[in-house]
Amino acid sequence: MLRVAVVGSGPSGVYAAQTLVQQREVPGVRVDVLDRLPAPYGLVRYGVAPDHEKIKSLQGSLRTVLEDERIRFLGNVQVGGEQLSTARLLELYHAVVYCVGAARDRLLGIPGEELAGVHSATAFVAWYSGHPDAVAEAFDLPGVGSAIVVGAGNVAVDVTRMLARGEPELSPTDMPQPALGALADSGVESVSMVARRGPSQGKFTTKELRELGTLPGVAAVVDPAELALDPAYADEGVAAALPAAARRNLEVLRGWAGQDPGDARRRIGLRFYLRPVEVLAGPGGRVAGMRFERTAPDGRGGVTGTGAYEDVEAQLVLRSVGYQGVPLPGLPFDPVKATVPHAAGRVLREGRASVGEYVAGWIKRGPTGVIGTNRPCAKETASSLLQDAPVLARRELPGDPLDALRAAGLHPVEWPGWLAIETAEADLGRSLGRRSVKIPDWPGLLAAANAGA
């Protein structure tokens, strides 16, 4: 029997586990899916916006995989710490697949970024998604009238939409009650989503973009002059050469150009060709706005500064300019690419494949693609592992890894514990007159899991 540990229970980890147990070339594969959190599903649970129920429903297919009798979920297991090093983990399993994602956001690298009221979109998403590591006190929404979101991807669109939504649309979701209450009491009247390049270069999908124009009581507006700076906006020949998604995005924005917000309670302004250069300080060391430099197309697909500047007022700034992988103690790490060096998923140490160590997902390829991109990525890694199986299986293991984890002082949350968390969240929702509501803190999650166990 080949025993494999998969570290990370998000899509890449679950897809890797699924590929390993469903293949027929190597019989008898057993997989333990380890996660630092007591809850599975990774970014599907803690990264997908709570009002995106269709995407969140992917949890159902991930659940089916984790309920396979050949797969065991072990949550609340920290890999890389004193209790469980990567070297020790490899002693307990024939192979280990690391699917730990990209947990750190990129900085803007401009003066004033350290001011109170400047946050990463990652932190904001974690807060309203109920991640137990989130810091709730950071978001003083009742004191915010204007917000700036820096970025032009789907995460930027998500946080913009969440700032603009009202309580009636958010109450049916599984958003934690404290976050729902804070957003309901929010003083936000306007949100500016700002990109340094043009609308044809936005990374958001058309579906996400369109949603901004359908929010009740919210007006989405675009400055026609900024759209006109994009060569593809006015030149049909240039537009025809764009990918279909970019052309659709331009059409959506064209419909919003110069739109009168009327008596809308909130306003979303999509801004283009503005590069952040400084966060402006206000009283008490809090953010009061941002200074941007106007940019223009450079004719080579990029932009260049024009020397013209514009200040935009804001009491909240969320940066959404990408993610980075973080080093896991004991694993090699490429600081430039912020990934683990690999060859077809095999971890490379000093240029040579490390026997029994593999990677999949964002820590393998960087933060690119959509959820579905993880499936072929995980399949490639699993295929490499299975090719190595005859060599890997020669090594005798000390016994059931779960016994060793407990002996090391860890307290793994097994599948019944996760089911107990689900039940507790359903009970919490009923007590609040809502559907299932996430438990957003470590003590609450572990108490629910232990009660079920």
C-alpha positions as CSV (number, residue, x, y, z in Angstrom):
1,M,0.0,0.0,0.0
2,L,1.3,3.5,-0.9
3,R,0.6,6.1,1.7
4,V,0.5,9.7,0.6
5,A,0.1,13.0,2.5
6,V,-1.5,15.9,0.7
7,V,-0.9,19.2,2.6
8,G,-3.8,21.5,1.8
9,S,-7.5,20.7,1.3
10,G,-8.3,23.3,-1.3
11,P,-9.1,22.4,-4.9
12,S,-5.5,21.5,-5.9
13,G,-5.1,19.3,-2.9
14,V,-8.4,17.6,-3.3
15,Y,-7.9,17.1,-7.0
16,A,-4.5,15.5,-6.3
17,A,-6.0,13.1,-3.8
18,Q,-8.8,12.2,-6.2
19,T,-6.4,11.5,-9.0
20,L,-4.2,9.3,-6.8
21,V,-7.0,7.1,-5.5
22,Q,-8.9,6.8,-8.7
23,Q,-6.1,5.7,-11.0
24,R,-5.6,2.0,-11.7
25,E,-1.9,1.7,-12.4
26,V,-0.9,1.6,-8.7
27,P,-3.4,-0.2,-6.5
28,G,-3.9,0.4,-2.9
29,V,-3.1,4.1,-2.6
30,R,-4.3,5.7,0.6
31,V,-4.2,9.5,1.0
32,D,-4.3,11.7,4.1
33,V,-5.3,15.3,3.4
34,L,-3.8,17.5,6.0
35,D,-4.8,21.1,6.6
36,R,-3.7,23.8,9.1
37,L,-7.4,24.7,9.6
38,P,-10.0,22.5,11.1
39,A,-12.3,23.1,8.1
40,P,-11.6,21.8,4.5
41,Y,-12.0,23.3,1.1
42,G,-9.3,26.1,1.3
43,L,-10.2,29.2,-0.8
44,V,-13.5,27.7,-1.8
45,R,-14.6,28.2,1.8
46,Y,-12.5,31.2,2.7
47,G,-11.8,33.0,-0.6
48,V,-15.0,32.8,-2.7
49,A,-17.3,35.7,-1.9
50,P,-20.3,34.6,0.2
51,D,-22.8,35.9,-2.3
52,H,-21.3,33.7,-5.1
53,E,-23.3,30.6,-4.2
54,K,-22.8,28.9,-7.5
55,I,-19.0,28.9,-7.1
56,K,-19.3,28.0,-3.4
57,S,-21.4,25.0,-4.4
58,L,-18.2,23.4,-5.6
59,Q,-17.7,22.4,-2.0
60,G,-20.2,19.6,-2.8
61,S,-17.9,18.0,-5.3
62,L,-14.9,18.5,-3.1
63,R,-16.8,16.9,-0.2
64,T,-17.6,13.8,-2.3
65,V,-13.9,13.3,-2.9
66,L,-13.0,13.7,0.8
67,E,-15.7,11.2,1.8
68,D,-14.0,8.5,-0.2
69,E,-13.0,5.7,2.1
70,R,-9.5,5.8,0.7
71,I,-9.0,9.4,1.7
72,R,-8.8,10.7,5.3
73,F,-9.2,14.4,6.2
74,L,-7.0,15.6,9.1
75,G,-7.5,19.2,9.9
76,N,-5.9,21.4,12.6
77,V,-2.5,20.0,11.6
78,Q,0.3,22.6,11.1
79,V,3.1,21.3,8.9
80,G,6.5,23.0,9.1
81,G,6.5,23.8,12.8
82,E,8.2,22.3,15.8
83,Q,5.6,19.6,16.2
84,L,5.7,18.4,12.6
85,S,8.6,19.3,10.4
86,T,8.5,18.5,6.7
87,A,11.3,16.0,7.2
88,R,9.3,14.2,9.9
89,L,6.2,14.2,7.7
90,L,8.1,12.5,4.9
91,E,9.2,9.8,7.4
92,L,5.5,9.0,8.1
93,Y,4.5,8.8,4.4
94,H,5.9,7.4,1.2
95,A,5.2,10.7,-0.5
96,V,4.0,14.2,0.4
97,V,2.3,16.6,-2.0
98,Y,2.3,20.2,-0.9
99,C,-0.7,22.2,-2.0
100,V,-0.3,25.2,0.3
101,G,-1.3,28.0,-2.1
102,A,-0.1,31.6,-2.1
103,A,-1.0,33.2,1.2
104,R,0.7,36.6,1.1
105,D,-0.6,39.6,-0.9
106,R,1.7,41.9,-2.9
107,L,2.5,45.3,-1.6
108,L,2.1,48.5,-3.6
109,G,5.5,49.7,-2.4
110,I,4.5,53.4,-2.0
111,P,4.8,55.9,0.8
112,G,2.0,55.8,3.3
113,E,1.1,52.2,2.8
114,E,1.6,51.6,6.5
115,L,-1.2,54.0,7.5
116,A,-4.2,52.9,9.5
117,G,-7.0,52.1,7.2
118,V,-4.8,50.6,4.4
119,H,-5.3,46.9,4.1
120,S,-4.9,44.0,1.7
121,A,-7.9,42.7,-0.1
122,T,-6.8,39.3,1.2
123,A,-7.3,40.4,4.8
124,F,-10.7,41.9,3.9
125,V,-11.8,38.7,2.2
126,A,-10.6,36.6,5.1
127,W,-12.6,38.8,7.5
128,Y,-16.0,38.7,5.7
129,S,-15.4,35.0,4.8
130,G,-15.0,34.0,8.5
131,H,-11.3,32.9,8.4
132,P,-10.3,32.2,12.0
133,D,-7.0,34.2,11.5
134,A,-8.8,37.4,10.4
135,V,-8.5,40.5,12.5
136,A,-12.1,41.9,12.8
137,E,-11.1,45.1,14.6
138,A,-9.2,46.4,11.6
139,F,-12.2,47.4,9.5
140,D,-13.9,50.5,10.9
141,L,-16.6,50.7,8.2
142,P,-19.1,53.0,10.0
143,G,-16.3,55.7,9.8
144,V,-15.7,55.2,6.1
145,G,-17.5,57.4,3.6
146,S,-15.3,56.7,0.6
147,A,-13.1,53.7,-0.2
148,I,-10.5,52.9,-2.8
149,V,-9.8,49.4,-4.2
150,V,-6.5,49.2,-6.1
151,G,-6.6,46.5,-8.7
152,A,-8.4,45.2,-11.8
153,G,-9.0,41.5,-11.1
154,N,-11.8,39.4,-9.8
155,V,-10.8,39.8,-6.2
156,A,-10.8,43.6,-6.6
157,V,-14.3,43.3,-8.1
158,D,-15.4,41.1,-5.2
159,V,-14.3,43.4,-2.5
160,T,-15.8,46.4,-4.3
161,R,-19.1,44.6,-4.6
162,M,-19.1,43.6,-0.9
163,L,-18.5,47.2,0.1
164,A,-21.5,48.3,-2.0
165,R,-24.0,45.6,-1.2
166,G,-26.7,46.1,1.4
167,E,-27.7,43.8,4.3
168,P,-30.7,42.3,2.6
169,E,-28.5,40.8,-0.1
170,L,-25.9,39.6,2.4
171,S,-28.1,38.2,5.1
172,P,-29.0,35.0,3.2
173,T,-25.3,34.1,2.8
174,D,-23.1,32.2,5.3
175,M,-21.2,35.4,6.2
176,P,-20.3,35.6,9.9
177,Q,-22.6,37.7,12.0
178,P,-20.0,40.2,13.1
179,A,-19.0,40.9,9.5
180,L,-22.6,41.2,8.4
181,G,-23.4,43.6,11.2
182,A,-20.3,45.8,10.3
183,L,-21.2,45.9,6.6
184,A,-24.8,46.7,7.5
185,D,-23.7,49.7,9.6
186,S,-21.2,50.8,7.0
187,G,-21.0,54.4,6.1
188,V,-19.5,53.8,2.6
189,E,-21.2,55.9,-0.1
190,S,-18.7,55.6,-2.9
191,V,-16.1,53.0,-3.9
192,S,-13.4,53.8,-6.5
193,M,-11.9,50.7,-8.2
194,V,-8.6,51.9,-9.7
195,A,-6.4,50.4,-12.4
196,R,-3.1,51.6,-13.7
197,R,-3.8,50.3,-17.1
198,G,-6.8,50.4,-19.5
199,P,-10.1,48.7,-19.5
200,S,-9.1,46.3,-22.3
201,Q,-6.3,45.0,-20.0
202,G,-8.5,44.3,-17.0
203,K,-8.1,40.8,-15.5
204,F,-11.7,40.6,-14.3
205,T,-14.2,38.3,-16.0
206,T,-17.2,39.8,-17.7
207,K,-19.6,38.0,-15.4
208,E,-18.0,39.5,-12.3
209,L,-17.9,42.9,-13.9
210,R,-21.6,42.9,-14.9
211,E,-22.6,42.2,-11.4
212,L,-21.4,45.6,-10.3
213,G,-24.1,47.1,-12.5
214,T,-26.9,45.0,-11.1
215,L,-26.6,45.8,-7.4
216,P,-29.8,47.2,-5.9
217,G,-29.5,50.9,-5.1
218,V,-26.0,51.1,-6.5
219,A,-24.8,53.0,-9.6
220,A,-21.7,51.8,-11.6
221,V,-20.1,54.7,-13.5
222,V,-17.1,55.2,-15.8
223,D,-15.5,58.3,-17.1
224,P,-15.8,58.3,-20.9
225,A,-12.5,60.3,-21.1
226,E,-10.6,57.5,-19.4
227,L,-12.2,54.8,-21.6
228,A,-11.2,56.9,-24.7
229,L,-7.5,56.6,-23.7
230,D,-7.7,52.9,-24.5
231,P,-6.8,52.3,-28.2
232,A,-9.2,49.4,-28.3
233,Y,-12.1,51.5,-27.1
234,A,-12.4,53.8,-30.1
235,D,-10.7,51.6,-32.8
236,E,-12.7,48.6,-33.9
237,G,-9.7,47.2,-35.7
238,V,-7.7,47.1,-32.5
239,A,-10.6,45.8,-30.5
240,A,-11.1,42.9,-32.9
241,A,-7.7,41.6,-32.1
242,L,-8.5,41.4,-28.4
243,P,-9.6,38.2,-26.6
244,A,-13.3,37.8,-26.6
245,A,-13.5,38.4,-22.8
246,A,-11.7,41.8,-23.2
247,R,-14.1,42.8,-26.0
248,R,-17.1,41.9,-23.8
249,N,-15.7,43.9,-20.9
250,L,-15.3,47.0,-23.1
251,E,-19.0,46.7,-24.1
252,V,-20.1,46.5,-20.5
253,L,-18.1,49.6,-19.6
254,R,-19.3,51.4,-22.7
255,G,-22.8,51.0,-21.3
256,W,-21.8,52.6,-18.1
257,A,-19.8,55.5,-19.5
258,G,-21.1,58.8,-18.3
259,Q,-24.0,57.2,-16.5
260,D,-25.9,59.5,-14.1
261,P,-25.9,57.9,-10.6
262,G,-29.2,59.7,-9.9
263,D,-30.4,59.0,-6.3
264,A,-28.4,55.8,-5.9
265,R,-27.5,55.2,-2.2
266,R,-24.0,54.1,-3.2
267,R,-21.7,54.7,-6.2
268,I,-19.1,52.5,-7.8
269,G,-16.6,54.4,-9.9
270,L,-14.3,52.4,-12.2
271,R,-11.1,54.3,-12.9
272,F,-8.4,53.6,-15.4
273,Y,-4.9,54.8,-16.3
274,L,-4.1,55.9,-12.7
275,R,-0.9,54.6,-11.0
276,P,-0.8,54.9,-7.2
277,V,2.2,56.9,-6.0
278,E,1.3,57.8,-2.4
279,V,-1.2,57.1,0.4
280,L,-2.2,60.4,1.9
281,A,-2.3,60.8,5.7
282,G,-5.1,62.5,7.7
283,P,-5.7,63.2,11.4
284,G,-4.4,60.6,13.8
285,G,-2.2,58.8,11.2
286,R,-5.2,57.4,9.3
287,V,-5.5,57.3,5.6
288,A,-7.3,60.3,4.0
289,G,-6.9,59.4,0.4
290,M,-4.4,58.4,-2.4
291,R,-2.4,60.3,-4.9
292,F,-2.3,58.8,-8.4
293,E,-0.3,59.6,-11.5
294,R,-2.1,59.7,-14.8
295,T,-0.7,57.1,-17.1
296,A,-1.1,56.6,-20.9
297,P,-0.5,53.6,-23.3
298,D,3.1,53.3,-24.3
299,G,2.3,51.5,-27.6
300,R,3.9,48.2,-26.3
301,G,1.1,46.9,-24.1
302,G,2.2,48.8,-21.1
303,V,1.8,52.3,-19.7
304,T,4.0,55.3,-19.0
305,G,3.6,58.2,-16.5
306,T,2.4,61.5,-17.8
307,G,3.5,63.7,-14.9
308,A,-0.1,64.7,-14.1
309,Y,-1.4,63.8,-10.7
310,E,-4.8,63.4,-9.1
311,D,-5.8,63.0,-5.4
312,V,-8.8,60.8,-4.5
313,E,-10.4,61.0,-1.0
314,A,-10.8,57.8,0.9
315,Q,-10.9,56.6,4.5
316,L,-10.3,53.0,3.5
317,V,-7.8,51.6,0.9
318,L,-7.8,47.9,-0.1
319,R,-4.9,46.8,-2.3
320,S,-5.6,43.9,-4.7
321,V,-2.5,43.6,-6.8
322,G,-1.8,39.9,-6.6
323,Y,-0.7,37.1,-4.3
324,Q,2.7,35.5,-3.5
325,G,3.6,32.1,-2.1
326,V,5.4,32.0,1.2
327,P,8.3,29.7,2.2
328,L,7.4,26.6,4.1
329,P,10.2,25.7,6.6
330,G,12.1,22.7,5.3
331,L,11.1,23.2,1.6
332,P,13.2,24.9,-1.0
333,F,11.8,28.2,-2.2
334,D,12.4,30.5,-5.2
335,P,12.2,34.0,-3.8
336,V,11.9,35.6,-7.2
337,K,9.0,33.4,-8.5
338,A,7.6,32.9,-4.9
339,T,7.1,29.2,-5.7
340,V,8.8,25.9,-4.8
341,P,11.2,24.8,-7.6
342,H,9.9,21.7,-9.3
343,A,10.0,19.6,-12.5
344,A,6.5,18.4,-13.5
345,G,5.5,18.7,-9.8
346,R,8.6,17.0,-8.4
347,V,10.3,19.2,-5.8
348,L,13.8,20.1,-6.8
349,R,16.6,20.5,-4.2
350,E,19.7,22.0,-5.7
351,G,18.5,21.2,-9.1
352,R,17.7,17.5,-8.4
353,A,14.3,15.8,-7.8
354,S,13.8,15.2,-4.1
355,V,12.5,11.6,-3.7
356,G,8.9,11.6,-2.3
357,E,8.3,15.4,-2.3
358,Y,5.9,17.1,-4.7
359,V,3.9,20.3,-5.2
360,A,0.6,21.3,-6.9
361,G,-1.5,24.4,-7.1
362,W,-0.3,28.0,-6.7
363,I,2.8,27.1,-4.7
364,K,3.8,25.1,-7.8
365,R,2.9,27.5,-10.7
366,G,2.2,30.8,-9.0
367,P,-1.2,32.5,-8.4
368,T,-2.6,32.0,-11.9
369,G,-5.8,30.6,-13.4
370,V,-9.2,29.8,-12.0
371,I,-10.4,27.0,-9.7
372,G,-10.6,24.6,-12.6
373,T,-6.9,25.2,-13.6
374,N,-6.0,23.3,-10.5
375,R,-7.3,20.0,-11.9
376,P,-4.7,19.5,-14.8
377,C,-2.0,21.0,-12.5
378,A,-2.8,18.4,-9.8
379,K,-3.1,15.6,-12.4
380,E,0.4,16.3,-13.7
381,T,1.9,16.2,-10.2
382,A,0.0,13.0,-9.4
383,S,1.2,11.4,-12.6
384,S,4.8,12.1,-11.6
385,L,4.2,10.7,-8.2
386,L,2.7,7.5,-9.6
387,Q,5.7,7.1,-12.0
388,D,7.9,7.1,-8.9
389,A,5.7,4.8,-6.9
390,P,7.8,1.6,-7.4
391,V,10.7,3.3,-5.7
392,L,8.7,5.1,-3.1
393,A,6.8,2.0,-1.9
394,R,10.0,0.1,-1.1
395,R,10.4,2.1,2.1
396,E,8.7,0.7,5.2
397,L,6.7,3.2,7.3
398,P,6.6,3.2,11.1
399,G,2.8,2.7,11.3
400,D,-0.4,4.7,11.1
401,P,0.7,8.4,10.7
402,L,-2.3,9.5,12.8
403,D,-0.8,7.9,15.9
404,A,2.5,9.7,15.3
405,L,0.7,13.0,14.8
406,R,-1.1,12.6,18.1
407,A,2.1,11.5,19.9
408,A,3.7,14.7,18.7
409,G,1.1,16.7,20.6
410,L,-1.2,17.5,17.6
411,H,-4.9,17.2,17.8
412,P,-6.2,16.4,14.3
413,V,-9.8,17.2,13.4
414,E,-11.1,14.2,11.5
415,W,-14.1,14.1,9.2
416,P,-16.7,13.6,12.0
417,G,-15.2,16.7,13.6
418,W,-15.7,18.7,10.5
419,L,-19.3,17.5,10.2
420,A,-19.9,18.6,13.7
421,I,-18.6,22.1,12.7
422,E,-21.1,22.1,9.9
423,T,-23.9,21.2,12.3
424,A,-22.9,23.9,14.7
425,E,-22.9,26.5,11.9
426,A,-26.3,25.4,10.8
427,D,-27.6,25.7,14.4
428,L,-26.0,29.1,14.7
429,G,-27.7,30.3,11.6
430,R,-31.1,29.1,12.8
431,S,-30.6,30.9,16.1
432,L,-30.0,34.1,14.1
433,G,-32.9,33.6,11.7
434,R,-30.5,32.9,8.9
435,R,-29.2,30.0,7.0
436,S,-25.9,28.3,8.0
437,V,-23.6,31.0,9.4
438,K,-19.8,30.5,9.7
439,I,-18.1,30.3,13.0
440,P,-15.2,32.8,12.6
441,D,-12.8,32.0,15.4
442,W,-10.5,29.2,16.4
443,P,-12.0,28.5,19.8
444,G,-15.5,28.2,18.4
445,L,-14.4,25.9,15.5
446,L,-12.4,23.6,17.8
447,A,-15.1,23.5,20.4
448,A,-17.6,22.4,17.8
449,A,-15.3,19.8,16.3
450,N,-14.4,18.4,19.7
451,A,-18.1,18.2,20.7
452,G,-18.8,16.1,17.6
453,A,-15.8,13.9,18.1
